[in-house]
Amino acid sequence: MLRTLRVRLRLVRAFQAQAPHHGFTKASRPTRASSHAAGYGATASAIAAIGAWWSIGTPDDAPRLESRPDQRVVVELDPSKAEVTRILSQEAYSFIARNVPGVERYDGARLASNSPCEDGFTHGLVSPWHNGSSPWVALALFDGHSGWQTADFLEKNLIASVRHSLSRIKPPPDGGATPERTLQGAIMRAFVHLDNSIIKTAEDGSESDQPLQEKVRRFAPAFAGSCALLSLYDPTTSRLHVACTGD
C-alpha cells in the first residue's frame, strides 16, 4: 500500500510537470480571440469529418415500425434455461491433457461482469525444467479491480515468471524429488519479483522525461490491481501446488 501511494504521488507530480505543456495552468490559458479561433477550427474540422463519412458510408434505410400493439402486459423477468446456458458458454473452454498422468481434461468458463472485463485467466501445459518427461498442468485466475491492466499483465507473465524461477532450482544430487520447501520458495520469489517489477516500472516512468501518454501507460498496472490464484499439478509426484495472493 505504501509503495502504491508513493507511485500515485509521483504520478500527480508527473501530471503537474506536464501541465505547462498541455494547457493545464492558468499561464497557458488562451485569449478570447485565440479561443474563438480554436473553436471555429474545431467546428470546421468536425464538419469536414462528418462530410467525409457521409460521402464514403452507405446509410441504411430507416426501420419501419408497423407491428400491432401487444395486449399482453406480462414480460419475461428471468432468462430461460437455454439463454442462461448460451450466456455461460460464450467464454467456456474444454481441453484434453495428453500425456499427463492423473489429468484427462480440464474445463472452465468466464462470465464478465463489466466491459472491458477486469478479470483474466490462463491455462495450459508447462514443460518440466529438469528430470521429467510429463508436463505440468498450469491454471491461473486473476480477479482484477480498478481496471483490467494488472490482470492482463499477470495473465501474460505470471506462469512464465514462475517457470523461470523453478528452472533456477538445482536438482538434488541423488536424483530424487525436489523438496516441497524449495518449490514453494521458488514460486513465492516469482510472485514477489513480478510485483516489484510492476512498481519499479511505474516509479521509473514517473522520473523519466517520456511523453505523458507513455507515463500513464506505464502507471496503469500499478494503479489498478488484481488477485492471483495459481495451481500447478506435478504428475510425477501427483502433487498440486497452489499459490494465492490478494484477498
Buried (B, 14 or more C-beta within 10 A) or exposed (E): EEBBEBBBEBBEEBBEEBBEEEEEEEEEEEEEEEEEEEEEEEEEEEEEEEEEEEEEEEEEEEEEEEEEEEEEEEEEEEEEEEEEEEEEEEEEEEEEBEEBEEBEEBEEEBEEEEEEBBBBBBBBBBEBBEEBEBBBBBBBBBBBBEBBBBBBBBBEBBBEBBBBBBEEBEEEEEEEBBEEEBBEEBBBBBBEEBBEBBBEBBBEBBEEEBEBEEBBBBBBBBBBBBBBBBBBBBBBEEEEBEBEBEE
